[in-house]
Amino acid sequence: MLHRLVYLVMAGTTTLVGLTFLLRLFSDVLPLASTEPQSVWRFEAAFLLTTAQWIVLGVVALGSSAIVVLTWKSVRTRAPT
């Protein structure tokens, strides 16, 4: 179980780095309140990448928390009282 969680966190972190790199390509996307015309496909792509980034961040955070809890519980059960 712990190995699978570690692999999940490693894959999620790699995906997060990749998505962050891709979002750097959309750094010129203007905010919605701007009066200048903007290309819709770039705004939608940036929105989808940001959404995917937040989802992967949540998966990595939950996986990391699960690793900490499993490690803490296993150390706690092994410790003599």
C-alpha positions in Angstrom: 0.0 0.0 0.0 2.8 2.4 1.0 4.7 1.7 -2.3 1.6 2.5 -4.4 1.1 5.8 -2.5 4.7 6.7 -3.1 4.4 6.0 -6.8 1.2 8.0 -6.9 2.8 11.0 -5.2 5.8 10.8 -7.5 3.7 10.5 -10.7 1.5 13.4 -9.5 4.4 15.6 -8.7 5.9 14.9 -12.2 2.5 15.7 -13.7 2.3 18.9 -11.6 5.7 20.0 -12.8 4.7 19.3 -16.4 1.5 21.2 -16.1 3.2 24.2 -14.5 5.7 24.2 -17.4 2.9 24.2 -19.9 1.1 27.0 -18.1 4.2 29.2 -18.5 3.4 29.1 -22.2 0.1 30.8 -21.5 1.4 33.6 -19.3 0.2 36.3 -21.7 -3.5 35.3 -21.3 -5.4 38.4 -20.2 -7.9 38.6 -17.3 -11.6 38.6 -18.1 -12.0 42.2 -17.2 -9.6 43.3 -19.9 -11.0 45.3 -22.8 -8.4 44.0 -25.3 -9.5 41.2 -27.5 -8.1 37.8 -26.5 -8.1 34.5 -28.3 -10.7 32.3 -26.7 -8.9 29.0 -27.3 -5.9 30.2 -25.3 -8.1 31.3 -22.4 -9.9 27.9 -22.4 -6.7 26.0 -22.7 -5.2 27.9 -19.8 -8.4 27.3 -17.8 -8.3 23.6 -18.4 -4.6 23.4 -17.5 -5.2 25.3 -14.3 -8.1 23.0 -13.4 -5.9 19.9 -14.1 -3.2 21.5 -12.0 -5.4 22.0 -9.0 -6.8 18.4 -9.3 -3.3 16.9 -9.4 -2.3 19.1 -6.5 -5.2 17.7 -4.4 -4.2 14.2 -5.3 -0.6 14.8 -4.3 -1.7 16.4 -1.1 -4.0 13.6 -0.1 -1.4 11.0 -1.1 1.3 12.7 1.0 -1.1 12.9 3.9 -1.9 9.2 3.6 1.8 8.4 3.6 2.4 10.4 6.7 -0.5 8.8 8.5 0.5 5.3 7.5 4.1 5.8 8.5 3.1 7.4 11.8 0.7 4.5 12.6 3.2 1.8 11.7 5.9 3.4 13.9 3.4 3.9 16.7 2.2 0.3 16.7 5.8 -1.0 16.7 7.0 1.2 19.6 7.1 -0.6 22.9 5.0 0.9 25.6 
